[in-house]
Every structure is written in C-alpha cells, then in structure tokens.
Amino acid sequence: MTDNNPIQLEKPTPPGDGECCESGVCDPCVWDFYYKELQQWRIKQSELNAEQQDAK
C-alpha cells in the first residue's frame, strides 16, 4: 500500500524582523543564507516528490 500524501520537508524560515540590518553592505547577508537554504530545500523536496511518483 502506498501513501498518497507527499513527503514534506520542513521549509526554511526566513529571517525575522531585525535580523537583517538593511544596510545593503553585509556580504553575506542573512537573506543570502536563507535563499541558499531555500534553494537546497526546493531541490530536495523535488527529488523526494519524484521518488514518490516513481514508487507508484
């Protein structure tokens, strides 16, 4: 029996209020870390979804 609910990884949390200094000169910025984590999450989530589809 296969599970019809897709596996969902925990999505990264964006930086909270006050975590970014908003000066535009930080390199890397907390948003850079977030966007990198989000990209990795999307790739892993896509791979899991594809594996689940292949298993059906």
Jmol script that loads the backbone (N, CA, C; Angstrom):
load data "model"
ATOM      1  N   MET A   1       0.843  -1.181   0.000  1.00  0.00           N
ATOM      2  CA  MET A   1       0.000   0.000   0.000  1.00  0.00           C
ATOM      3  C   MET A   1       0.886   1.241   0.000  1.00  0.00           C
ATOM      4  N   THR A   2       0.609   2.168  -0.899  1.00  0.00           N
ATOM      5  CA  THR A   2       1.409   3.384  -0.975  1.00  0.00           C
ATOM      6  C   THR A   2       0.682   4.530  -0.299  1.00  0.00           C
ATOM      7  N   ASP A   3       1.443   5.442   0.222  1.00  0.00           N
ATOM      8  CA  ASP A   3       0.906   6.625   0.887  1.00  0.00           C
ATOM      9  C   ASP A   3       0.689   7.703  -0.161  1.00  0.00           C
ATOM     10  N   ASN A   4      -0.523   8.231  -0.247  1.00  0.00           N
ATOM     11  CA  ASN A   4      -0.825   9.253  -1.248  1.00  0.00           C
ATOM     12  C   ASN A   4      -0.418  10.646  -0.812  1.00  0.00           C
ATOM     13  N   ASN A   5      -0.006  10.813   0.439  1.00  0.00           N
ATOM     14  CA  ASN A   5       0.425  12.119   0.920  1.00  0.00           C
ATOM     15  C   ASN A   5       1.899  12.313   0.622  1.00  0.00           C
ATOM     16  N   PRO A   6       2.234  13.376  -0.100  1.00  0.00           N
ATOM     17  CA  PRO A   6       3.648  13.602  -0.414  1.00  0.00           C
ATOM     18  C   PRO A   6       4.449  13.921   0.842  1.00  0.00           C
ATOM     19  N   ILE A   7       5.683  13.507   0.831  1.00  0.00           N
ATOM     20  CA  ILE A   7       6.592  13.803   1.933  1.00  0.00           C
ATOM     21  C   ILE A   7       6.918  15.288   1.886  1.00  0.00           C
ATOM     22  N   GLN A   8       6.790  15.947   3.017  1.00  0.00           N
ATOM     23  CA  GLN A   8       7.075  17.374   3.092  1.00  0.00           C
ATOM     24  C   GLN A   8       8.206  17.616   4.085  1.00  0.00           C
ATOM     25  N   LEU A   9       9.297  18.144   3.586  1.00  0.00           N
ATOM     26  CA  LEU A   9      10.395  18.551   4.459  1.00  0.00           C
ATOM     27  C   LEU A   9      10.042  19.890   5.091  1.00  0.00           C
ATOM     28  N   GLU A  10      10.643  20.161   6.224  1.00  0.00           N
ATOM     29  CA  GLU A  10      10.385  21.446   6.869  1.00  0.00           C
ATOM     30  C   GLU A  10      11.042  22.557   6.056  1.00  0.00           C
ATOM     31  N   LYS A  11      10.236  23.519   5.670  1.00  0.00           N
ATOM     32  CA  LYS A  11      10.709  24.636   4.847  1.00  0.00           C
ATOM     33  C   LYS A  11      11.531  25.594   5.715  1.00  0.00           C
ATOM     34  N   PRO A  12      12.644  26.116   5.178  1.00  0.00           N
ATOM     35  CA  PRO A  12      13.436  27.076   5.949  1.00  0.00           C
ATOM     36  C   PRO A  12      12.607  28.295   6.340  1.00  0.00           C
ATOM     37  N   THR A  13      12.928  28.846   7.474  1.00  0.00           N
ATOM     38  CA  THR A  13      12.239  30.020   7.985  1.00  0.00           C
ATOM     39  C   THR A  13      13.006  31.272   7.573  1.00  0.00           C
ATOM     40  N   PRO A  14      12.311  32.242   6.987  1.00  0.00           N
ATOM     41  CA  PRO A  14      13.007  33.480   6.609  1.00  0.00           C
ATOM     42  C   PRO A  14      13.494  34.222   7.847  1.00  0.00           C
ATOM     43  N   PRO A  15      14.487  35.072   7.674  1.00  0.00           N
ATOM     44  CA  PRO A  15      14.977  35.864   8.803  1.00  0.00           C
ATOM     45  C   PRO A  15      13.839  36.670   9.421  1.00  0.00           C
ATOM     46  N   GLY A  16      13.889  36.805  10.724  1.00  0.00           N
ATOM     47  CA  GLY A  16      12.863  37.555  11.433  1.00  0.00           C
ATOM     48  C   GLY A  16      13.126  39.053  11.370  1.00  0.00           C
ATOM     49  N   ASP A  17      12.152  39.783  11.852  1.00  0.00           N
ATOM     50  CA  ASP A  17      12.305  41.234  11.927  1.00  0.00           C
ATOM     51  C   ASP A  17      13.539  41.575  12.756  1.00  0.00           C
ATOM     52  N   GLY A  18      14.344  42.450  12.249  1.00  0.00           N
ATOM     53  CA  GLY A  18      15.527  42.892  12.976  1.00  0.00           C
ATOM     54  C   GLY A  18      16.757  42.032  12.765  1.00  0.00           C
ATOM     55  N   GLU A  19      16.628  40.893  12.066  1.00  0.00           N
ATOM     56  CA  GLU A  19      17.803  40.055  11.823  1.00  0.00           C
ATOM     57  C   GLU A  19      18.660  40.597  10.686  1.00  0.00           C
ATOM     58  N   CYS A  20      18.055  41.350   9.807  1.00  0.00           N
ATOM     59  CA  CYS A  20      18.787  41.981   8.703  1.00  0.00           C
ATOM     60  C   CYS A  20      18.994  43.448   9.070  1.00  0.00           C
ATOM     61  N   CYS A  21      20.212  43.926   8.873  1.00  0.00           N
ATOM     62  CA  CYS A  21      20.497  45.318   9.228  1.00  0.00           C
ATOM     63  C   CYS A  21      19.999  46.294   8.165  1.00  0.00           C
ATOM     64  N   GLU A  22      19.636  45.761   6.980  1.00  0.00           N
ATOM     65  CA  GLU A  22      19.102  46.543   5.867  1.00  0.00           C
ATOM     66  C   GLU A  22      20.029  47.657   5.398  1.00  0.00           C
ATOM     67  N   SER A  23      21.320  47.487   5.648  1.00  0.00           N
ATOM     68  CA  SER A  23      22.278  48.497   5.192  1.00  0.00           C
ATOM     69  C   SER A  23      22.695  48.273   3.745  1.00  0.00           C
ATOM     70  N   GLY A  24      22.526  47.034   3.272  1.00  0.00           N
ATOM     71  CA  GLY A  24      22.907  46.714   1.906  1.00  0.00           C
ATOM     72  C   GLY A  24      24.390  46.474   1.711  1.00  0.00           C
ATOM     73  N   VAL A  25      25.158  46.496   2.787  1.00  0.00           N
ATOM     74  CA  VAL A  25      26.602  46.303   2.649  1.00  0.00           C
ATOM     75  C   VAL A  25      27.087  44.978   3.233  1.00  0.00           C
ATOM     76  N   CYS A  26      26.230  44.245   3.917  1.00  0.00           N
ATOM     77  CA  CYS A  26      26.635  42.956   4.501  1.00  0.00           C
ATOM     78  C   CYS A  26      26.834  41.936   3.387  1.00  0.00           C
ATOM     79  N   ASP A  27      27.926  41.247   3.453  1.00  0.00           N
ATOM     80  CA  ASP A  27      28.209  40.217   2.459  1.00  0.00           C
ATOM     81  C   ASP A  27      28.898  39.058   3.152  1.00  0.00           C
ATOM     82  N   PRO A  28      28.214  37.976   3.423  1.00  0.00           N
ATOM     83  CA  PRO A  28      26.839  37.684   3.024  1.00  0.00           C
ATOM     84  C   PRO A  28      25.835  38.228   4.032  1.00  0.00           C
ATOM     85  N   CYS A  29      24.649  38.429   3.549  1.00  0.00           N
ATOM     86  CA  CYS A  29      23.520  38.903   4.362  1.00  0.00           C
ATOM     87  C   CYS A  29      22.763  37.680   4.886  1.00  0.00           C
ATOM     88  N   VAL A  30      22.000  37.851   5.950  1.00  0.00           N
ATOM     89  CA  VAL A  30      21.188  36.750   6.453  1.00  0.00           C
ATOM     90  C   VAL A  30      20.225  36.251   5.381  1.00  0.00           C
ATOM     91  N   TRP A  31      19.805  37.150   4.482  1.00  0.00           N
ATOM     92  CA  TRP A  31      18.923  36.737   3.386  1.00  0.00           C
ATOM     93  C   TRP A  31      19.643  35.843   2.397  1.00  0.00           C
ATOM     94  N   ASP A  32      20.951  36.048   2.207  1.00  0.00           N
ATOM     95  CA  ASP A  32      21.735  35.170   1.325  1.00  0.00           C
ATOM     96  C   ASP A  32      21.714  33.740   1.854  1.00  0.00           C
ATOM     97  N   PHE A  33      21.883  33.596   3.169  1.00  0.00           N
ATOM     98  CA  PHE A  33      21.843  32.262   3.785  1.00  0.00           C
ATOM     99  C   PHE A  33      20.458  31.644   3.624  1.00  0.00           C
ATOM    100  N   TYR A  34      19.440  32.439   3.847  1.00  0.00           N
ATOM    101  CA  TYR A  34      18.073  31.940   3.721  1.00  0.00           C
ATOM    102  C   TYR A  34      17.795  31.474   2.288  1.00  0.00           C
ATOM    103  N   TYR A  35      18.150  32.278   1.297  1.00  0.00           N
ATOM    104  CA  TYR A  35      17.872  31.907  -0.087  1.00  0.00           C
ATOM    105  C   TYR A  35      18.650  30.661  -0.506  1.00  0.00           C
ATOM    106  N   LYS A  36      19.848  30.485   0.024  1.00  0.00           N
ATOM    107  CA  LYS A  36      20.614  29.273  -0.269  1.00  0.00           C
ATOM    108  C   LYS A  36      19.926  28.052   0.353  1.00  0.00           C
ATOM    109  N   GLU A  37      19.499  28.179   1.601  1.00  0.00           N
ATOM    110  CA  GLU A  37      18.784  27.085   2.261  1.00  0.00           C
ATOM    111  C   GLU A  37      17.478  26.773   1.536  1.00  0.00           C
ATOM    112  N   LEU A  38      16.772  27.807   1.089  1.00  0.00           N
ATOM    113  CA  LEU A  38      15.515  27.627   0.375  1.00  0.00           C
ATOM    114  C   LEU A  38      15.742  26.898  -0.948  1.00  0.00           C
ATOM    115  N   GLN A  39      16.799  27.248  -1.643  1.00  0.00           N
ATOM    116  CA  GLN A  39      17.119  26.571  -2.903  1.00  0.00           C
ATOM    117  C   GLN A  39      17.413  25.093  -2.655  1.00  0.00           C
ATOM    118  N   GLN A  40      18.197  24.797  -1.618  1.00  0.00           N
ATOM    119  CA  GLN A  40      18.508  23.409  -1.287  1.00  0.00           C
ATOM    120  C   GLN A  40      17.245  22.656  -0.884  1.00  0.00           C
ATOM    121  N   TRP A  41      16.359  23.309  -0.131  1.00  0.00           N
ATOM    122  CA  TRP A  41      15.099  22.696   0.265  1.00  0.00           C
ATOM    123  C   TRP A  41      14.257  22.357  -0.965  1.00  0.00           C
ATOM    124  N   ARG A  42      14.178  23.288  -1.912  1.00  0.00           N
ATOM    125  CA  ARG A  42      13.378  23.049  -3.121  1.00  0.00           C
ATOM    126  C   ARG A  42      13.920  21.867  -3.914  1.00  0.00           C
ATOM    127  N   ILE A  43      15.235  21.769  -4.016  1.00  0.00           N
ATOM    128  CA  ILE A  43      15.850  20.658  -4.751  1.00  0.00           C
ATOM    129  C   ILE A  43      15.532  19.335  -4.061  1.00  0.00           C
ATOM    130  N   LYS A  44      15.748  19.274  -2.745  1.00  0.00           N
ATOM    131  CA  LYS A  44      15.485  18.034  -2.004  1.00  0.00           C
ATOM    132  C   LYS A  44      14.008  17.667  -2.047  1.00  0.00           C
ATOM    133  N   GLN A  45      13.135  18.662  -1.914  1.00  0.00           N
ATOM    134  CA  GLN A  45      11.702  18.399  -1.946  1.00  0.00           C
ATOM    135  C   GLN A  45      11.301  17.866  -3.317  1.00  0.00           C
ATOM    136  N   SER A  46      11.851  18.435  -4.362  1.00  0.00           N
ATOM    137  CA  SER A  46      11.559  17.989  -5.718  1.00  0.00           C
ATOM    138  C   SER A  46      12.038  16.548  -5.932  1.00  0.00           C
ATOM    139  N   GLU A  47      13.215  16.233  -5.420  1.00  0.00           N
ATOM    140  CA  GLU A  47      13.743  14.872  -5.537  1.00  0.00           C
ATOM    141  C   GLU A  47      12.854  13.880  -4.796  1.00  0.00           C
ATOM    142  N   LEU A  48      12.414  14.235  -3.596  1.00  0.00           N
ATOM    143  CA  LEU A  48      11.531  13.348  -2.834  1.00  0.00           C
ATOM    144  C   LEU A  48      10.206  13.132  -3.554  1.00  0.00           C
ATOM    145  N   ASN A  49       9.651  14.195  -4.117  1.00  0.00           N
ATOM    146  CA  ASN A  49       8.399  14.082  -4.850  1.00  0.00           C
ATOM    147  C   ASN A  49       8.569  13.183  -6.067  1.00  0.00           C
ATOM    148  N   ALA A  50       9.689  13.303  -6.764  1.00  0.00           N
ATOM    149  CA  ALA A  50       9.954  12.477  -7.939  1.00  0.00           C
ATOM    150  C   ALA A  50      10.099  11.014  -7.524  1.00  0.00           C
ATOM    151  N   GLU A  51      10.808  10.770  -6.418  1.00  0.00           N
ATOM    152  CA  GLU A  51      10.965   9.395  -5.940  1.00  0.00           C
ATOM    153  C   GLU A  51       9.623   8.788  -5.572  1.00  0.00           C
ATOM    154  N   GLN A  52       8.779   9.567  -4.949  1.00  0.00           N
ATOM    155  CA  GLN A  52       7.458   9.080  -4.565  1.00  0.00           C
ATOM    156  C   GLN A  52       6.620   8.759  -5.806  1.00  0.00           C
ATOM    157  N   GLN A  53       6.718   9.596  -6.831  1.00  0.00           N
ATOM    158  CA  GLN A  53       5.984   9.331  -8.068  1.00  0.00           C
ATOM    159  C   GLN A  53       6.492   8.058  -8.741  1.00  0.00           C
ATOM    160  N   ASP A  54       7.801   7.834  -8.693  1.00  0.00           N
ATOM    161  CA  ASP A  54       8.392   6.636  -9.290  1.00  0.00           C
ATOM    162  C   ASP A  54       7.963   5.373  -8.555  1.00  0.00           C
ATOM    163  N   ALA A  55       7.703   5.500  -7.257  1.00  0.00           N
ATOM    164  CA  ALA A  55       7.329   4.351  -6.451  1.00  0.00           C
ATOM    165  C   ALA A  55       5.872   3.925  -6.684  1.00  0.00           C
ATOM    166  N   LYS A  56       5.085   4.785  -7.305  1.00  0.00           N
ATOM    167  CA  LYS A  56       3.664   4.459  -7.520  1.00  0.00           C
ATOM    168  C   LYS A  56       3.484   3.493  -8.650  1.00  0.00           C
TER     169      LYS A  56
END
end "model"
wireframe off; spacefill off
backbone 0.3
color backbone group
